Amino acid sequence: MTRPDPIPARDLPPGAVRRSGEWAVGNRDGRYFAVSRRCRHQLADLAEGSLDAEGCLVCPWHQSRYDVRTGEMVEGPRGFLGYHGPTPGYTQLVAALGRLLRLRVRRAVRRGDDVVLE
């Protein structure tokens, strides 16, 4: 497994998510995390996502939500391809697959002025 470059901690204020190699690295209320960057739905870059009020990583394309501690998809997408809206049945199917095909999780810690992945 390659070791990505450290991220300056000042670039990861609470609520921020950044790219570090193949990882989406973020700050969840002072606790750093790293998960694999590709959404299990349609491979959107999760490093371009955001954190919601519950600390879940939200996909920038169709708002699938991930628990950053486990990599599990906790809520399925709200759309597919270019469509954004209700998708009864499909959303539940993708969420079930996302619980099985979790994001990879890696430990992220602050060392001095940087956040590094272990």
C-alpha positions as CSV (number, residue, x, y, z in Angstrom):
1,M,0.0,0.0,0.0
2,T,1.5,3.3,-1.0
3,R,2.0,6.0,1.6
4,P,0.3,9.3,0.4
5,D,1.8,12.6,1.1
6,P,0.9,14.2,4.4
7,I,-1.8,16.9,4.4
8,P,-1.1,20.1,6.3
9,A,-3.6,20.1,9.2
10,R,-4.5,23.7,8.5
11,D,-6.0,22.4,5.2
12,L,-8.3,20.1,7.1
13,P,-10.5,22.2,9.4
14,P,-13.5,20.5,11.0
15,G,-15.9,19.5,8.2
16,A,-13.3,19.4,5.4
17,V,-12.6,16.6,3.1
18,R,-9.5,16.5,0.8
19,R,-7.8,14.1,-1.6
20,S,-4.6,12.2,-0.7
21,G,-3.7,9.7,-3.4
22,E,-6.4,7.1,-3.5
23,W,-7.9,8.3,-0.2
24,A,-10.6,10.8,0.9
25,V,-9.2,12.3,4.1
26,G,-11.3,14.4,6.4
27,N,-11.8,16.0,9.8
28,R,-14.9,14.9,11.6
29,D,-15.1,17.3,14.6
30,G,-11.4,17.0,15.3
31,R,-11.1,13.3,14.5
32,Y,-9.4,12.6,11.2
33,F,-10.4,9.8,8.9
34,A,-9.4,8.3,5.6
35,V,-11.6,6.1,3.3
36,S,-11.2,5.0,-0.3
37,R,-12.2,7.7,-2.7
38,R,-14.7,6.0,-5.0
39,C,-18.4,5.9,-4.2
40,R,-19.9,2.3,-4.4
41,H,-22.8,3.7,-6.5
42,Q,-21.3,5.2,-9.6
43,L,-17.6,5.8,-8.6
44,A,-17.9,9.5,-7.8
45,D,-14.8,11.0,-6.1
46,L,-15.7,11.1,-2.4
47,A,-12.8,13.6,-1.9
48,E,-15.2,16.1,-3.4
49,G,-17.9,15.1,-1.0
50,S,-18.9,16.8,2.3
51,L,-19.7,15.8,5.9
52,D,-23.2,16.1,7.1
53,A,-24.4,17.0,10.6
54,E,-24.1,13.4,11.7
55,G,-20.5,13.1,10.6
56,C,-21.3,10.9,7.5
57,L,-19.4,11.5,4.3
58,V,-21.9,12.5,1.6
59,C,-21.3,11.6,-2.1
60,P,-21.2,14.7,-4.3
61,W,-23.2,13.1,-7.1
62,H,-26.3,11.4,-5.6
63,Q,-25.9,12.0,-1.9
64,S,-25.2,8.4,-0.7
65,R,-24.0,8.6,2.9
66,Y,-21.1,6.7,4.4
67,D,-20.0,6.0,8.0
68,V,-16.4,7.1,7.9
69,R,-15.5,4.8,10.8
70,T,-16.6,1.6,9.1
71,G,-16.9,2.5,5.4
72,E,-20.5,1.3,5.3
73,M,-23.0,3.0,3.1
74,V,-25.7,4.1,5.6
75,E,-28.1,5.7,3.1
76,G,-28.4,4.9,-0.6
77,P,-28.3,7.3,-3.6
78,R,-31.0,9.9,-4.5
79,G,-30.8,9.4,-8.2
80,F,-28.6,7.8,-10.9
81,L,-26.7,8.9,-13.9
82,G,-27.8,12.6,-14.5
83,Y,-31.1,12.2,-12.6
84,H,-31.5,13.5,-9.1
85,G,-34.7,12.5,-7.3
86,P,-36.6,9.5,-5.9
87,T,-35.6,6.0,-7.0
88,P,-37.8,3.6,-5.0
89,G,-36.4,0.1,-4.7
90,Y,-33.1,1.1,-6.5
91,T,-31.9,3.2,-3.6
92,Q,-32.5,0.3,-1.2
93,L,-30.7,-2.1,-3.5
94,V,-27.6,0.1,-3.8
95,A,-27.6,0.7,0.0
96,A,-27.7,-3.0,0.6
97,L,-24.8,-3.6,-1.7
98,G,-22.9,-0.6,-0.1
99,R,-23.3,-2.3,3.3
100,L,-21.5,-5.4,1.9
101,L,-19.0,-3.6,-0.4
102,R,-17.7,-1.1,2.2
103,L,-15.2,1.6,1.5
104,R,-11.7,0.8,2.6
105,V,-10.8,2.5,5.9
106,R,-7.4,3.7,6.9
107,R,-6.2,5.4,10.1
108,A,-5.5,9.1,9.8
109,V,-3.6,10.9,12.6
110,R,-2.1,14.3,13.2
111,R,1.6,14.4,13.6
112,G,2.9,17.9,14.3
113,D,1.5,20.2,11.6
114,D,0.4,17.4,9.3
115,V,-2.2,14.7,9.0
116,V,-0.7,11.4,7.9
117,L,-2.2,8.0,7.0
118,E,-0.9,4.9,8.8
